[in-house]
Amino acid sequence: MWQWLVIAPLVAASAAYAAWALMPAPTRLRFARWLAHRAAGGPAPLAGLAARLERAALPSGGCDSCPASRVATGADRKPPAR
């Protein structure tokens, strides 16, 4: 019987991790913000967990976060070569 007390939380945590990892990024961010809003007035450990999940859900890589992907505006732009 005591094995179930160990196995059940491990299976639940594994399922939650798999769902989080396979969830699309916008849905993951929306869920993290919802959880942070709900846990804001609650116990400190739950609010801390919600804040960490929200930071983890924010985009942290790819073309959108690279400054080289932004088009420069102004006079320092060169005309295209012929």
C-alpha positions, -999 to 999 in steps of 0.1 A, spaced: 0 0 0 28 25 8 41 21 -28 10 38 -40 18 68 -19 51 71 -37 40 61 -72 8 82 -75 25 116 -70 53 106 -93 29 96 -121 9 128 -115 40 150 -116 53 132 -147 19 137 -165 19 174 -155 55 178 -169 46 160 -201 15 181 -206 35 213 -199 63 204 -223 40 194 -251 16 223 -247 18 251 -274 38 281 -262 9 306 -262 -14 282 -243 15 276 -218 20 313 -213 -18 319 -209 -20 291 -183 10 304 -164 -4 339 -163 -38 326 -151 -21 305 -124 0 335 -113 -31 357 -111 -49 331 -90 -20 324 -67 -11 361 -61 -29 363 -28 -23 327 -17 5 311 1 41 322 -7 53 288 -21 24 286 -45 29 322 -56 66 316 -61 59 285 -82 34 304 -103 60 332 -109 87 306 -119 62 289 -143 54 323 -159 91 331 -164 96 296 -179 67 301 -203 80 334 -217 98 330 -250 136 330 -244 151 322 -278 146 321 -315 144 349 -341 121 372 -321 146 376 -292 176 383 -314 184 420 -319 198 412 -354 164 403 -366 150 438 -362 151 461 -391 171 493 -384 154 525 -392 171 558 -400 197 573 -422 224 547 -416 206 521 -438 225 513 -470 207 511 -504 206 476 -520 235 468 -542 229 466 -580 
